[in-house]
Amino acid sequence: MSEQAGNDDGARPFLYVVVCAAGVADGVGRLIDAARERGWEVGVMATPVAMGGFFDVAAVEAGTGRPIRSAWRTPDDPRPFPPPDAVVVAPATFNTINKWAAGLADTLAVATLCEASGLGVPVAVLPCVADALAVHPAYRESLARLREMGVRFGDPYTGDAQEGGARPDFGWESALDLLERR
C-alpha cells in the first residue's frame, strides 16, 4: 500500500505534481492518468517557464479538473488544492533541483517543494538533466542533500536519442512506484 496518508474522511489522497520546463513535460498527462487510476486526486503546479509552452495547459486542466497553479495566490484567495499527501516532481530540471536543495523558494513550485519537505510529505522525483549538467558539483551536492531529506529519486533521464534516433520512454509511472515503496 502506498504512503497515501492524511485523508481519514474517506476522500481520495491528494497528489501534487510539479512540472518543470523540459521537453518531456508534454507527456505529463500520462502521469496524471496513471495517478488517477491508482486512486489519487491530482493538482498540478508548474514552474513559470514550463507554463510557456512545454505542455498542453488545457489538456492538463481537463485531466485534473483543476486549474494549474504557477503563481502565488493572495491572502484573500481560497486555497485551490487541499494539502498534499504526496508530491511528484516530473520532469525535474537541473535548475529546480538546485534551487530546492538550496532553499531558494523564488517560485510557487519550488516553495511548495521546500514546504513539503519540511512537513514530511513523501516526495518522488524524476530528474531530466543532461549528462553535462549532471556532473556539475552543485547538482551532485543537491541530490545528496535532498536524499538526506528523504526525497526519493527515479532513474536519471537525459533524453539522449538511442540507436536509430528514438528517444527512450520517460517512465512517468515510476514516480508513483517510488511513492509506494517504503
N, C-alpha and C positions, 0 to 999 in steps of 0.2 A: 504494500500500500504506500502511496506517496505521502510526503510531508505536507498535506493539504489541511493545515490546522486553522483554527481561528473562526470557523463558522459552525457554532453549536446549534444554530437555529434551523438547520436543515438546508440552508442555502448552499448553492454550489460554491466551491472555493474560487477565489478571485486571483487571476494571474495578470501581472503587469508584463507586457512585452515592450522592451526598449529597443528601438530600431535606429541604427546609425547609418551614416552615408557611405555605403559600399555597393558595388554593382549588383551583388546578390540580393540586396534588400527587396528587389521586386518580387521575390518568392516568399515574402513573409506570410502571405495568405495560407501557405501550406502549414506553417506553424500554428496559425490561428485555428484552422480547420482541425488539425490533429489535437490541439489542446481542448477544443470544444468536444471532440469525440471522446476524450478521456475524462470529461466531466468538469472542465474548468469554464468559468466565465472569463472573458478576456477584455482588457483595456490596453490600448496601445499608446505609448509615448514615443516621440521621435525627436532626434536632435534637430535643431533648426536647419542644418544643411541637408539632412535626409528628407525634410519636407519639400525641398526644392527639386523634386522630380525623380527621386531614387526609387519610389514605389507608387502604386496607384492608391492615392488617398481615399477616393470614393469607394473603391472596392474593399479596402480595409475597414472603413467605417460601416459599410454594408455587412461585412462579415462578422463584426463585433456588435453591431447595433449601437455603437457609441462613437462620439467624436474622438479624433486623435488629439492628444494633448502634446503641445510643444512649447507653449508659452505659459508664464506664470499666471495664476488667477489672482484677482484682487481679494482682499479680506472679506468683502461682501458677497463674492461669488460662491455659490454652493460647490462642494467637492463633487466632481463629476464621476469619480470612481470610489468604491469602498477601499479600505486599507487592503494591501496585498497579502495574500497567503504565501505567495512566491513571486519571484521575478526572473524573467529570462531576458538576457541581452543578446540579440542576434539580428544582424551581424554586429559584432563588437569590433570597433576600429582601434587602431593604434592610439589615436587622439583621445577617444573616450576612456579607454583602459588607463592611460597615463593620468588623465585629469582625475578620474575616480580614485585611483590609488593615492594621489597627492592631496585629495580632499578639495579640489578646485571645483566647487559646485556653481559654475557660472551659467549653466543651462538647467532647465527643469529636469531633463533626462538624467544628467549627472548628479544633480542634487537629490533626486529620487533614489539613485543607487547608493549615494552616501548615507542617506537616511535609512534605507532598507538594511544596509549592513549594520548600522548602529542599533536597529530594532531586532536583529537576529532573524530576519526574514530570509529563507533559503533563496540563494541566487545562483543561477546557472548561466554560463557564458559560452558563446560560440565565437571565438576570435576569427576575424577576417583581416589578416595582416600579411603584407608582402614579406617575403624572406629577408629582403634588405632592411626592412624596419624591425623585424622580429629579433635581429641580432643586436639591436641598439641596447646599450646597458640600462637605460632608463626603463625600457619596456620589460626587460628581464626582471628588474627590481620591482616593477609594478605588479607583474604576475606573482612574484614571491609574496609581496605584501598582501595582495588580495587573497591568495591561497591561505595565508596565515589568518585572515579574517573569516575563513570558512567558505569562500566563493569556490564554486565547482566549475571547472573548465572542460569543455569538449576539445576534440582534436583541432589543432590549428588548420586554417583554410587559407591558402594563398590565392586560389583562383587560377593558378597556372594551368595552361592547356596541357592535356595529356597527349599521348601519342595519337595522331590522327586529328588533333586540333580541338577535340571536345573538352569541355571543362567538367571537372568532377562535380558530383552532387554535393550540395552544401550540407545536407544531413540535418534539416530543421528539427525533426522529431528527437534527435539525440539530446537536445536541450531538455525535453520533458523526461527522458530517461535519466538524466543527471539529477533531476529533482526527486525522482522515485528511489534513487539509490540512497542508502543510509550510510 
